[in-house]
Amino acid sequence: MAAQRAYTTHPLVLRRVTVRRVEEVTPRMRRVVLGGEDLAAFTRNGIGHPGFAAPGFDDHVKLILAADGDVRAALPAQLPHGIEWTPAEHRLTRDYTPRRVDLDAGELHLDFVVHGEGPAESWSAAAREGDELWFVGPKSSLRLPERLDWIQLVGDETALPAIGRFLDERPLDVPAHVLVTVPDDAARQELALRDGDTVTWVLAERGDAAALESAVRALPVPAGEGYVWAAAESRALLPVRRYLQREQKLPKDRVNITGYWHREEPAVPEAEATADAAPAPGIPSPLPWLAARAALQLGVVDAVADTPGLSAGALAARLGVPGPGIAVLLPLLAAYDVVVDADGSGLRLGATGEELLDDHEREEYTGHEADLLLALAHLAPALRDGTSPWRLASGATLHDTVADDAERYGELVEECEQLVFLLTGLTADPLWEGVKTCLLTGPGSASMAAALDDAGRRPRLRIAEEGAPAEVLRGQVPAPDRIDWTGGPADVAVAAKALAYRTDEEAVRLLTRLAAWTGTAVLVEASRPDGLSPHAAEAALHAFTATGSPLRDSAALAVLAERSGWQVERTVALGWGAEATVLRRA
């Protein structure tokens, strides 16, 4: 059986609220109480939206602000089921945890740490009764395991709203062991503790990773099945994650660690800048990226994290790297703060190296995304030949590669996990009326199955995948024992990100195959860049590297559909640049 999914999804709705009152919780925490008709079910521009729901103790809503003060111009577009983040130069967004939700009173409480910086804290400082605030979310709520004997709640002062809400509402009736680092005693709050609970307050500077790690290590580990939830500065949490997973060996489904904020490194004052330093080039060199990739592949980062103080020779011996290889790599790693040896006491991780301990950061250098980036070395000949850089680099199409590589296909499935937050618009579509069987294909199949389950739609599922893809999806979809793992006739077929790793020819073959099994098919694909992504300009090139085609918009999908015996009936906007294209067999 597949493990219980960790999140429940919610419709993404843009809501307007106004300030009702402002309260000082402590000298370090300000509470803004918000209210408005948008917290209940409402209709805007002819579209009906459900009432606000944030059942999870660590849910997040995204506040929408604007650097130039024009918040209306920064708002996303509201879709019937979802949000589209349109371009907005001055948009600022910040995530906050609802401290309290009182729908009977029509109120939402948000707590802001008073630290004198940041657009959200500045807004709260100036907030007065009647001021408006727009927000989106939450998009999901954490599902805690059903059987636990204890829970640890760890964080800095930014985690206090979530910790306080957990203790007030008690989603689990188990002892709670709380650890909070605060910059001074004025940040302490009264918490709703019960018999068996414990609380530890630790005085430490904001973002002090060593203090947080030391305090977590000092916590006793109770007997029985436990769960650790932690939220603080993102970099400070890296050694905590490493300790819990490597030393305590807690399973991934017993740990939830979230970076609530990111400490910006102070800029070097102009007067201290080196006078003869060369200006940074307009296009950065790939050398640091390649050096970081090599450091991760060789195990340099993990070895230095496990044993700080290693010499270069000891490091080379531990990794089995002969000759001067490590000595060639270390200077560039030191220049970019991956490793440091400032006082001659041996190698330690720098700030960049600590970030590379995070799994998501690591994947940018060693995972599927990194391999796509390396394939761009073949961009020029691929453009000349009309093929994909991936095919020139590897000798096979990406589809053929992942068909036999469970690890790589697993990365595609992981990339599609966010898709479940966007599928409300599809699962609410009338096309599902009377549907008894649904055929799924593509790495987004697990997300599609979960979205159908969340929507209360439970057709009999077929998974049209074989080999490595089927092997991966068996561990991801809900209730795999109730699924038919062969292709065959179905009322509807959904290809969820199935074209994103196929060439045009491979896409036509898949669509032709689906036409033999069903008269209605849905293609779920990214048709344009995500408006919030900092890499939006690279999206088309990323897609071209994989398939030899840029991001396929509705017109491009229509061409492929017609070649396969289909006609486009309509498209359903899902948000974040994704669309569902409904096809009928011609």
VEXBA-973367 format. One record per residue (C-alpha): residue number from 1; residue in one letter; x, y, z. Coordinates in pm, 1 decimal. Example, Ala and Ser with C-alpha at 12.3 -4.5 7.8 and 13.67 -1.06 7.14 Angstrom:
residues 2
mifi/seke/xx/yy/zz
1/A/1230.0/-450.0/780.0 .
2/S/1367.0/-106.0/714.0 .
This chain:
residues 586
mifi/seke/xx/yy/zz
1/M/0.0/0.0/0.0 .
2/A/118.9/353.8/-68.8 .
3/A/194.6/573.8/233.8 .
4/Q/-68.6/823.0/343.1 .
5/R/-30.4/1144.9/148.4 .
6/A/121.2/1420.8/357.2 .
7/Y/-103.9/1706.7/239.9 .
8/T/-466.3/1793.9/173.5 .
9/T/-516.0/2049.0/-104.0 .
10/H/-743.7/2355.6/-106.1 .
11/P/-880.9/2573.6/-388.1 .
12/L/-661.2/2876.3/-454.0 .
13/V/-869.2/3189.8/-409.0 .
14/L/-769.8/3557.3/-408.3 .
15/R/-932.4/3723.0/-105.7 .
16/R/-961.2/4079.5/21.9 .
17/V/-977.9/4151.5/393.5 .
18/T/-946.4/4465.5/604.3 .
19/V/-781.0/4538.8/935.9 .
20/R/-1015.6/4523.6/1235.3 .
21/R/-759.6/4580.3/1510.0 .
22/V/-391.5/4554.1/1593.5 .
23/E/-266.0/4392.9/1914.1 .
24/E/78.8/4372.7/2070.9 .
25/V/130.7/4010.6/2176.8 .
26/T/481.8/4076.8/2308.2 .
27/P/737.7/4349.4/2238.5 .
28/R/859.1/4116.1/1961.1 .
29/M/524.7/4008.3/1810.4 .
30/R/242.2/4215.0/1660.1 .
31/R/-97.7/4062.4/1582.9 .
32/V/-316.9/4201.6/1304.4 .
33/V/-678.5/4085.9/1318.0 .
34/L/-839.3/4085.3/973.7 .
35/G/-1195.4/4038.0/861.4 .
36/G/-1417.0/4065.8/559.4 .
37/E/-1685.3/3908.5/345.7 .
38/D/-1423.9/3722.4/139.1 .
39/L/-1357.8/3488.0/430.7 .
40/A/-1702.4/3339.6/366.9 .
41/A/-1816.8/3197.6/33.7 .
42/F/-1846.8/3483.4/-215.2 .
43/T/-1884.3/3567.2/-583.3 .
44/R/-1653.4/3797.1/-778.7 .
45/N/-1682.9/3871.4/-1151.9 .
46/G/-1946.5/3602.9/-1182.1 .
47/I/-1724.6/3331.9/-1033.5 .
48/G/-1829.5/3166.6/-707.6 .
49/H/-1560.1/3081.4/-454.3 .
50/P/-1572.6/2867.6/-139.6 .
51/G/-1522.0/3004.8/208.3 .
52/F/-1174.9/3036.7/356.6 .
53/A/-1034.4/2715.4/502.8 .
54/A/-702.5/2676.3/684.3 .
55/P/-738.7/2367.4/903.7 .
56/G/-365.8/2295.9/942.1 .
57/F/-166.6/2442.8/1229.6 .
58/D/117.1/2542.0/993.6 .
59/D/-90.3/2648.5/691.2 .
60/H/41.8/2944.1/492.4 .
61/V/-134.1/3228.9/319.0 .
62/K/54.2/3439.1/65.2 .
63/L/22.4/3813.2/131.4 .
64/I/38.1/4033.0/-179.2 .
65/L/215.6/4367.2/-145.0 .
66/A/371.1/4611.0/-390.5 .
67/A/701.4/4796.9/-375.5 .
68/D/542.3/5099.7/-545.2 .
69/G/226.3/5088.9/-334.6 .
70/D/-0.7/4991.2/-625.9 .
71/V/-126.3/4661.0/-485.0 .
72/R/-412.0/4630.0/-735.0 .
73/A/-160.3/4611.8/-1021.4 .
74/A/25.8/4336.5/-835.5 .
75/L/-273.6/4107.1/-788.9 .
76/P/-282.0/3774.7/-974.8 .
77/A/-567.6/3684.9/-1207.5 .
78/Q/-840.7/3478.2/-1046.0 .
79/L/-941.9/3176.4/-1253.3 .
80/P/-1262.2/2979.1/-1191.9 .
81/H/-1045.6/2724.6/-1010.2 .
82/G/-702.0/2863.5/-934.8 .
83/I/-467.0/3158.7/-971.1 .
84/E/-259.1/3285.4/-1263.7 .
85/W/39.4/3495.7/-1160.6 .
86/T/54.9/3754.7/-1435.6 .
87/P/374.6/3960.6/-1474.6 .
88/A/396.0/4246.6/-1221.6 .
89/E/724.1/4432.6/-1181.0 .
90/H/661.8/4564.7/-828.7 .
91/R/484.4/4263.3/-676.5 .
92/L/608.0/4142.4/-338.3 .
93/T/473.1/3827.9/-173.6 .
94/R/533.3/3690.1/174.7 .
95/D/399.9/3372.8/338.2 .
96/Y/242.2/3388.2/685.1 .
97/T/79.5/3132.5/915.6 .
98/P/-276.3/3201.4/1032.4 .
99/R/-242.8/3219.3/1412.4 .
100/R/-616.0/3185.4/1459.1 .
101/V/-912.8/3138.6/1227.8 .
102/D/-1255.3/3230.4/1368.2 .
103/L/-1504.9/3190.7/1086.1 .
104/D/-1801.0/3253.3/1317.6 .
105/A/-1662.3/3600.9/1387.2 .
106/G/-1531.4/3630.6/1030.8 .
107/E/-1176.4/3688.5/1153.1 .
108/L/-826.8/3582.7/1058.3 .
109/H/-535.7/3653.7/1295.4 .
110/L/-183.4/3700.7/1157.9 .
111/D/122.1/3746.5/1380.2 .
112/F/421.5/3949.3/1258.6 .
113/V/765.7/3936.0/1418.2 .
114/V/879.8/4288.9/1503.2 .
115/H/1232.2/4307.0/1365.2 .
116/G/1228.1/4640.3/1185.9 .
117/E/1273.1/4517.7/830.7 .
118/G/1085.7/4358.2/544.0 .
119/P/776.4/4468.0/349.9 .
120/A/527.5/4260.0/550.4 .
121/E/657.0/4376.6/888.2 .
122/S/651.4/4736.1/760.3 .
123/W/292.3/4690.9/647.6 .
124/S/190.3/4555.4/989.4 .
125/A/363.6/4844.8/1165.9 .
126/A/159.0/5094.7/965.6 .
127/A/-166.1/4893.5/969.6 .
128/R/-474.1/5083.1/1085.7 .
129/E/-839.2/4986.9/1112.9 .
130/G/-994.3/4965.6/766.2 .
131/D/-667.5/4911.6/574.7 .
132/E/-705.3/4642.1/307.5 .
133/L/-490.6/4336.8/253.0 .
134/W/-506.6/4083.4/-30.6 .
135/F/-391.4/3725.6/3.6 .
136/V/-405.4/3382.7/-161.6 .
137/G/-417.2/3042.6/-0.1 .
138/P/-352.0/2823.3/175.0 .
139/K/-292.7/2577.9/-106.2 .
140/S/-259.6/2276.6/123.6 .
141/S/-264.5/2152.2/482.1 .
142/L/-23.4/1910.3/645.4 .
143/R/-161.5/1568.1/733.8 .
144/L/1.3/1436.3/1049.2 .
145/P/42.2/1059.3/1091.9 .
146/E/-253.2/901.3/1268.7 .
147/R/-56.5/698.7/1524.4 .
148/L/204.8/889.6/1722.4 .
149/D/326.8/883.0/2081.4 .
150/W/484.8/1230.3/2086.0 .
151/I/564.9/1533.9/1872.9 .
152/Q/851.2/1783.6/1887.9 .
153/L/780.8/2139.3/1771.2 .
154/V/1105.0/2324.4/1697.6 .
155/G/1157.9/2675.0/1568.6 .
156/D/1267.8/3032.2/1611.1 .
157/E/1030.2/3318.4/1690.1 .
158/T/883.1/3306.1/1337.1 .
159/A/750.5/2957.5/1420.1 .
160/L/560.6/3074.8/1729.5 .
161/P/230.1/3135.9/1544.5 .
162/A/224.7/2776.0/1416.9 .
163/I/342.2/2630.9/1749.1 .
164/G/88.7/2837.8/1941.5 .
165/R/-191.1/2729.4/1710.1 .
166/F/-94.9/2362.2/1743.9 .
167/L/-105.7/2385.4/2123.0 .
168/D/-439.3/2571.5/2116.4 .
169/E/-614.2/2334.3/1876.8 .
170/R/-432.7/2005.0/1943.7 .
171/P/-468.0/1820.8/1612.7 .
172/L/-296.3/1531.3/1794.5 .
173/D/-367.8/1425.5/2149.9 .
174/V/-6.6/1341.2/2236.1 .
175/P/260.7/1508.3/2451.0 .
176/A/419.1/1805.9/2275.0 .
177/H/781.1/1897.8/2335.8 .
178/V/848.6/2257.1/2230.2 .
179/L/1184.7/2419.1/2161.4 .
180/V/1203.5/2784.6/2056.2 .
181/T/1508.4/3005.8/2005.1 .
182/V/1446.8/3375.5/2073.9 .
183/P/1678.4/3678.4/2061.5 .
184/D/1571.5/3799.3/2407.5 .
185/D/1333.8/3711.3/2688.6 .
186/A/1079.1/3966.0/2564.2 .
187/A/993.0/3726.9/2278.2 .
188/R/863.8/3454.9/2511.3 .
189/Q/491.1/3388.1/2494.1 .
190/E/236.9/3213.7/2712.2 .
191/L/165.4/2876.6/2553.3 .
192/A/-128.4/2643.4/2614.0 .
193/L/67.7/2356.4/2766.6 .
194/R/-85.3/2038.5/2909.0 .
195/D/39.5/1774.0/3148.4 .
196/G/320.3/1584.8/2977.5 .
197/D/422.1/1877.7/2755.1 .
198/T/760.2/2047.3/2786.8 .
199/V/890.7/2381.3/2661.5 .
200/T/1250.8/2494.2/2623.2 .
201/W/1341.6/2856.4/2550.6 .
202/V/1692.9/2920.5/2415.5 .
203/L/1842.5/3269.0/2386.6 .
204/A/2021.6/3300.2/2050.4 .
205/E/2068.1/3552.4/1772.8 .
206/R/1826.4/3530.2/1481.6 .
207/G/1940.5/3265.2/1235.1 .
208/D/2205.3/3116.1/1471.0 .
209/A/2245.3/2769.1/1321.0 .
210/A/2489.5/2642.1/1584.3 .
211/A/2259.4/2738.5/1872.7 .
212/L/1958.2/2575.6/1710.1 .
213/E/2142.5/2253.7/1629.2 .
214/S/2291.9/2232.4/1978.3 .
215/A/1950.9/2281.8/2138.8 .
216/V/1788.3/2014.4/1921.1 .
217/R/2066.7/1768.4/2000.8 .
218/A/2010.4/1833.0/2371.4 .
219/L/1641.2/1742.0/2352.6 .
220/P/1565.0/1397.6/2496.3 .
221/V/1415.9/1153.6/2247.4 .
222/P/1102.3/999.8/2402.1 .
223/A/1015.0/634.9/2352.2 .
224/G/766.5/527.8/2089.4 .
225/E/665.2/666.0/1752.1 .
226/G/748.3/1034.3/1720.2 .
227/Y/728.4/1323.6/1477.6 .
228/V/946.8/1632.9/1448.8 .
229/W/816.5/1957.5/1300.5 .
230/A/1066.5/2242.0/1263.8 .
231/A/1054.3/2590.2/1112.3 .
232/A/1318.5/2862.6/1128.3 .
233/E/1577.4/3034.1/908.4 .
234/S/1633.5/2803.0/612.0 .
235/R/2011.1/2770.2/643.0 .
236/A/1996.3/2718.7/1020.1 .
237/L/1771.8/2417.3/966.4 .
238/L/2016.4/2229.3/744.2 .
239/P/2224.9/2076.7/1027.6 .
240/V/1901.1/1999.0/1214.7 .
241/R/1765.9/1808.2/915.2 .
242/R/2095.1/1623.8/880.5 .
243/Y/2097.3/1527.7/1249.6 .
244/L/1739.3/1401.8/1249.2 .
245/Q/1773.0/1199.2/930.1 .
246/R/2132.6/1073.1/957.4 .
247/E/2177.6/1027.6/1332.6 .
248/Q/1828.2/985.2/1474.4 .
249/K/1735.6/808.4/1149.1 .
250/L/1380.0/937.9/1152.6 .
251/P/1189.6/833.3/839.0 .
252/K/1098.2/1109.1/595.6 .
253/D/730.2/1078.7/684.9 .
254/R/815.3/1154.2/1049.4 .
255/V/995.6/1482.1/980.1 .
256/N/864.0/1810.9/843.2 .
257/I/1122.3/2089.4/819.1 .
258/T/1041.7/2421.5/654.4 .
259/G/1257.4/2727.7/603.2 .
260/Y/1034.3/3017.4/705.6 .
261/W/1282.1/3287.0/608.1 .
262/H/1622.7/3328.4/450.8 .
263/R/1895.6/3541.5/600.0 .
264/E/2056.4/3769.6/345.6 .
265/E/2433.3/3791.7/369.8 .
266/P/2546.2/4153.7/426.2 .
267/A/2682.7/4321.2/116.7 .
268/V/3048.7/4422.8/118.1 .
269/P/3064.4/4801.7/177.9 .
270/E/3186.3/4987.7/-125.0 .
271/A/3475.6/5132.8/69.9 .
272/E/3595.4/4782.8/156.9 .
273/A/3575.1/4647.9/-197.1 .
274/T/3904.9/4556.0/-355.8 .
275/A/4015.4/4845.0/-572.4 .
276/D/4161.3/4631.3/-849.6 .
277/A/3885.6/4368.4/-853.8 .
278/A/3760.9/4298.9/-1203.6 .
279/P/3393.8/4373.7/-1263.9 .
280/A/3164.1/4074.0/-1281.7 .
281/P/3103.4/3964.6/-1642.1 .
282/G/2759.7/4010.1/-1793.2 .
283/I/2727.1/3632.5/-1843.8 .
284/P/2855.2/3427.5/-1548.7 .
285/S/3111.8/3153.9/-1598.1 .
286/P/2990.5/2792.4/-1564.9 .
287/L/3307.3/2693.3/-1377.5 .
288/P/3169.3/2738.6/-1022.4 .
289/W/2861.5/2533.2/-1112.1 .
290/L/3076.9/2253.0/-1252.8 .
291/A/3303.8/2261.7/-947.4 .
292/A/3003.8/2239.5/-712.5 .
293/R/2866.4/1947.2/-914.5 .
294/A/3199.2/1765.9/-887.2 .
295/A/3215.1/1834.8/-513.2 .
296/L/2875.1/1676.5/-462.5 .
297/Q/2943.7/1380.3/-689.5 .
298/L/3276.4/1305.5/-518.5 .
299/G/3126.4/1342.5/-170.8 .
300/V/3332.1/1647.3/-70.8 .
301/V/3039.2/1834.7/82.9 .
302/D/2913.6/1537.5/284.8 .
303/A/3263.1/1443.1/404.3 .
304/V/3340.8/1794.4/528.6 .
305/A/2997.5/1817.5/693.9 .
306/D/3048.1/1481.7/870.2 .
307/T/3406.0/1555.2/980.8 .
308/P/3491.0/1925.2/1003.6 .
309/G/3862.5/1999.3/1024.2 .
310/L/3983.6/1758.0/757.1 .
311/S/4300.5/1854.9/572.9 .
312/A/4304.6/1848.3/195.4 .
313/G/4514.6/1530.0/203.7 .
314/A/4285.6/1357.2/452.8 .
315/L/3985.5/1453.1/245.2 .
316/A/4143.4/1309.8/-70.5 .
317/A/4227.8/986.3/112.0 .
318/R/3876.6/950.8/250.8 .
319/L/3720.8/1001.3/-93.0 .
320/G/3973.8/784.7/-273.8 .
321/V/4077.9/1064.0/-510.3 .
322/P/4439.5/1010.0/-620.5 .
323/G/4705.1/1268.9/-700.1 .
324/P/4640.2/1642.3/-697.2 .
325/G/4272.8/1623.0/-794.3 .
326/I/4124.6/1764.6/-472.8 .
327/A/4388.5/2038.3/-461.7 .
328/V/4274.3/2151.5/-806.6 .
329/L/3911.1/2170.4/-692.6 .
330/L/3942.5/2329.9/-347.7 .
331/P/4051.6/2684.0/-446.0 .
332/L/3741.0/2737.1/-658.7 .
333/L/3519.3/2582.6/-391.0 .
334/A/3674.4/2819.3/-136.7 .
335/A/3623.7/3120.6/-364.8 .
336/Y/3250.1/3050.4/-368.1 .
337/D/3223.7/2967.8/3.3 .
338/V/3152.3/2599.0/-45.7 .
339/V/3440.2/2510.8/188.4 .
340/V/3654.8/2737.4/405.6 .
341/D/3981.0/2703.5/597.0 .
342/A/4019.7/3056.8/726.1 .
343/D/4241.0/2985.0/1027.6 .
344/G/4432.2/2682.1/904.8 .
345/S/4241.9/2444.6/1134.9 .
346/G/4106.7/2233.7/850.9 .
347/L/3819.2/2240.2/606.7 .
348/R/3470.1/2341.6/707.6 .
349/L/3157.7/2413.6/508.0 .
350/G/3091.8/2771.8/412.2 .
351/A/2746.3/2921.6/370.7 .
352/T/2714.5/2790.9/13.9 .
353/G/2831.0/2445.1/120.5 .
354/E/2569.6/2433.7/395.4 .
355/E/2299.1/2513.4/140.8 .
356/L/2421.8/2222.5/-71.9 .
357/L/2328.0/1987.1/211.8 .
358/D/1964.0/2055.0/124.8 .
359/D/1824.7/1788.9/-107.8 .
360/H/1654.3/2040.1/-337.2 .
361/E/1969.0/2252.1/-372.2 .
362/R/2171.3/1938.5/-440.3 .
363/E/1940.2/1825.9/-718.9 .
364/E/2015.6/2145.0/-912.0 .
365/Y/2372.1/2016.6/-949.8 .
366/T/2334.4/1638.5/-963.5 .
367/G/1975.2/1554.0/-1059.3 .
368/H/1773.6/1543.3/-1378.5 .
369/E/1768.0/1922.8/-1406.2 .
370/A/2148.2/1927.2/-1395.1 .
371/D/2172.4/1667.4/-1671.5 .
372/L/1942.4/1878.0/-1888.6 .
373/L/2166.1/2176.6/-1827.2 .
374/L/2475.5/1981.6/-1933.5 .
375/A/2295.8/1873.5/-2250.1 .
376/L/2285.4/2240.9/-2352.7 .
377/A/2650.6/2203.7/-2453.7 .
378/H/2493.9/2057.1/-2770.9 .
379/L/2251.4/2346.0/-2823.3 .
380/A/2404.0/2486.3/-3142.7 .
381/P/2421.3/2155.4/-3335.9 .
382/A/2074.4/2062.4/-3208.6 .
383/L/1932.2/2386.2/-3346.0 .
384/R/2102.1/2319.8/-3679.7 .
385/D/1981.8/1958.6/-3696.5 .
386/G/1629.0/2021.8/-3570.1 .
387/T/1662.5/1775.1/-3283.6 .
388/S/1685.2/1797.0/-2905.1 .
389/P/2011.1/1868.7/-2720.7 .
390/W/1930.8/1573.3/-2496.1 .
391/R/1926.8/1333.9/-2790.4 .
392/L/2261.8/1461.6/-2918.1 .
393/A/2414.7/1443.4/-2569.4 .
394/S/2288.2/1097.2/-2475.3 .
395/G/2219.9/923.0/-2806.0 .
396/A/1855.0/860.9/-2712.3 .
397/T/1541.7/1066.4/-2659.8 .
398/L/1453.4/1161.9/-2304.5 .
399/H/1147.4/937.9/-2322.1 .
400/D/1356.4/636.2/-2416.3 .
401/T/1600.9/721.5/-2138.1 .
402/V/1345.3/741.3/-1856.5 .
403/A/1159.1/432.0/-1978.5 .
404/D/1447.2/221.6/-1844.6 .
405/D/1562.5/443.5/-1556.6 .
406/A/1345.3/434.3/-1244.3 .
407/E/1555.0/693.0/-1060.8 .
408/R/1528.1/946.6/-1340.8 .
409/Y/1155.6/883.0/-1388.6 .
410/G/1115.6/924.1/-1013.3 .
411/E/1261.2/1273.9/-1043.6 .
412/L/999.7/1357.8/-1307.5 .
413/V/726.3/1230.8/-1075.0 .
414/E/866.6/1442.2/-792.2 .
415/E/867.9/1751.0/-1015.9 .
416/C/497.7/1687.7/-1081.1 .
417/E/401.5/1678.5/-712.5 .
418/Q/308.4/2048.2/-720.2 .
419/L/59.1/1967.7/-995.4 .
420/V/-192.0/1839.2/-740.0 .
421/F/-240.5/2197.1/-614.2 .
422/L/-352.8/2309.4/-961.6 .
423/L/-591.3/2034.4/-1065.0 .
424/T/-907.2/2157.5/-891.5 .
425/G/-1018.1/2324.5/-1213.6 .
426/L/-992.6/1995.0/-1399.5 .
427/T/-1152.1/1771.2/-1136.7 .
428/A/-1445.5/2016.2/-1108.1 .
429/D/-1505.6/2007.5/-1484.2 .
430/P/-1839.5/1860.3/-1605.4 .
431/L/-1656.0/1609.2/-1824.4 .
432/W/-1630.4/1378.4/-1520.0 .
433/E/-2005.5/1330.2/-1492.5 .
434/G/-2080.2/964.5/-1554.5 .
435/V/-1712.7/868.2/-1588.9 .
436/K/-1656.9/519.2/-1446.9 .
437/T/-1306.2/445.4/-1578.3 .
438/C/-1007.3/675.5/-1622.3 .
439/L/-681.2/592.6/-1796.1 .
440/L/-373.7/777.3/-1663.0 .
441/T/-32.8/817.5/-1820.1 .
442/G/266.5/1039.5/-1753.4 .
443/P/470.5/1128.5/-1441.7 .
444/G/183.8/1345.5/-1317.2 .
445/S/-41.7/1038.3/-1285.8 .
446/A/6.2/1015.2/-908.7 .
447/S/-91.0/1380.5/-865.4 .
448/M/-393.9/1333.6/-1090.9 .
449/A/-507.1/1029.5/-891.9 .
450/A/-467.9/1224.9/-567.7 .
451/A/-662.7/1522.5/-708.1 .
452/L/-950.1/1295.4/-813.6 .
453/D/-952.2/1146.9/-465.4 .
454/D/-956.4/1494.5/-302.7 .
455/A/-1248.4/1594.1/-526.8 .
456/G/-1448.5/1288.1/-422.1 .
457/R/-1430.7/1143.1/-775.8 .
458/R/-1329.7/780.3/-767.6 .
459/P/-1349.3/622.2/-1113.0 .
460/R/-1176.8/292.3/-1169.4 .
461/L/-820.3/382.0/-1265.2 .
462/R/-594.3/230.4/-1526.2 .
463/I/-225.7/323.4/-1544.3 .
464/A/-86.8/298.1/-1897.7 .
465/E/279.3/276.5/-1796.9 .
466/E/525.5/-9.9/-1819.9 .
467/G/874.5/-84.6/-1692.7 .
468/A/1046.3/176.4/-1476.5 .
469/P/757.5/428.4/-1488.5 .
470/A/510.2/168.7/-1358.0 .
471/E/758.6/64.7/-1089.5 .
472/V/786.2/424.9/-964.3 .
473/L/414.9/505.5/-980.6 .
474/R/319.6/195.0/-781.0 .
475/G/480.0/357.4/-478.2 .
476/Q/315.1/696.1/-536.4 .
477/V/-51.3/658.7/-631.1 .
478/P/-317.7/615.6/-361.8 .
479/A/-440.3/256.5/-315.3 .
480/P/-231.4/93.1/-592.6 .
481/D/-402.9/-241.1/-522.5 .
482/R/-726.8/-94.9/-662.6 .
483/I/-568.6/8.3/-993.2 .
484/D/-551.6/-180.7/-1321.0 .
485/W/-186.2/-159.7/-1431.4 .
486/T/-252.9/-218.4/-1799.0 .
487/G/-378.0/9.5/-2071.0 .
488/G/-720.7/-46.5/-2214.6 .
489/P/-1060.5/108.7/-2286.9 .
490/A/-1165.2/393.1/-2058.3 .
491/D/-1424.9/669.9/-2049.5 .
492/V/-1153.7/936.6/-2018.3 .
493/A/-774.9/936.7/-2054.0 .
494/V/-554.1/1194.5/-1882.3 .
495/A/-196.4/1244.3/-1999.6 .
496/A/-41.1/1434.1/-1705.8 .
497/K/288.1/1590.1/-1813.1 .
498/A/331.7/1295.1/-2048.9 .
499/L/430.6/1517.7/-2342.5 .
500/A/684.6/1723.3/-2146.1 .
501/Y/954.4/1459.9/-2204.2 .
502/R/845.2/1338.9/-2549.2 .
503/T/945.8/1463.7/-2890.6 .
504/D/666.7/1562.9/-3130.9 .
505/E/686.3/1222.6/-3298.7 .
506/E/668.3/1040.7/-2964.7 .
507/A/376.2/1263.2/-2858.4 .
508/V/184.8/1174.1/-3174.9 .
509/R/244.9/803.0/-3111.8 .
510/L/111.3/835.1/-2755.2 .
511/L/-196.3/1029.4/-2862.9 .
512/T/-266.7/778.5/-3140.1 .
513/R/-244.0/499.1/-2884.4 .
514/L/-488.8/678.7/-2653.7 .
515/A/-731.4/724.7/-2945.3 .
516/A/-762.0/345.7/-2965.4 .
517/W/-877.8/331.9/-2601.2 .
518/T/-1104.3/631.2/-2544.4 .
519/G/-1304.7/903.8/-2715.5 .
520/T/-1206.7/1176.5/-2464.5 .
521/A/-856.0/1267.9/-2358.9 .
522/V/-710.0/1548.3/-2149.5 .
523/L/-355.6/1681.6/-2181.4 .
524/V/-220.1/1848.9/-1866.9 .
525/E/88.0/2049.7/-1960.0 .
526/A/271.4/2372.6/-1884.1 .
527/S/189.1/2599.0/-2176.9 .
528/R/374.4/2911.9/-2059.3 .
529/P/625.1/3004.2/-1789.5 .
530/D/516.9/3031.7/-1427.1 .
531/G/481.4/3405.1/-1356.1 .
532/L/637.8/3374.4/-1008.0 .
533/S/937.7/3170.1/-1118.4 .
534/P/1274.1/3348.2/-1126.0 .
535/H/1367.0/3120.5/-1416.6 .
536/A/1071.1/3204.3/-1640.3 .
537/A/1296.2/3326.6/-1922.0 .
538/E/1465.1/2985.9/-1933.7 .
539/A/1144.9/2779.5/-1954.8 .
540/A/1130.0/2752.1/-2334.7 .
541/L/1496.6/2655.4/-2357.8 .
542/H/1452.4/2397.1/-2082.7 .
543/A/1163.7/2239.3/-2273.2 .
544/F/1357.1/2248.8/-2601.0 .
545/T/1651.2/2072.8/-2438.9 .
546/A/1426.1/1785.5/-2334.6 .
547/T/1208.8/1744.7/-2643.8 .
548/G/1338.7/1952.4/-2932.8 .
549/S/1028.6/2174.4/-2899.6 .
550/P/972.1/2487.6/-2688.3 .
551/L/687.5/2498.5/-2437.9 .
552/R/387.4/2374.6/-2633.3 .
553/D/103.5/2624.6/-2618.5 .
554/S/-257.1/2549.9/-2714.3 .
555/A/-186.7/2597.1/-3086.1 .
556/A/107.9/2355.4/-3079.3 .
557/L/-94.4/2094.0/-2890.5 .
558/A/-377.9/2131.0/-3142.1 .
559/V/-138.6/2046.4/-3427.2 .
560/L/-20.6/1730.6/-3248.1 .
561/A/-380.2/1635.9/-3168.9 .
562/E/-493.9/1668.4/-3531.1 .
563/R/-203.5/1453.1/-3647.9 .
564/S/-327.0/1183.4/-3406.8 .
565/G/-696.3/1184.3/-3494.1 .
566/W/-813.1/1422.9/-3222.3 .
567/Q/-978.0/1763.8/-3213.3 .
568/V/-934.9/2024.2/-2940.7 .
569/E/-1268.4/2087.4/-2773.9 .
570/R/-1152.4/2348.3/-2518.7 .
571/T/-883.5/2437.9/-2269.3 .
572/V/-914.4/2473.8/-1892.4 .
573/A/-673.1/2722.6/-1732.9 .
574/L/-523.3/2568.8/-1418.5 .
575/G/-290.0/2850.7/-1310.2 .
576/W/84.7/2888.5/-1275.3 .
577/G/116.0/2856.5/-1654.1 .
578/A/-52.3/2513.1/-1669.4 .
579/E/-352.7/2420.6/-1883.2 .
580/A/-572.2/2116.5/-1937.8 .
581/T/-654.8/2063.6/-2305.4 .
582/V/-970.5/1856.7/-2360.3 .
583/L/-962.4/1645.6/-2677.5 .
584/R/-1241.2/1459.5/-2855.0 .
585/R/-1174.0/1188.2/-3107.4 .
586/A/-1235.1/1322.8/-3456.4 .
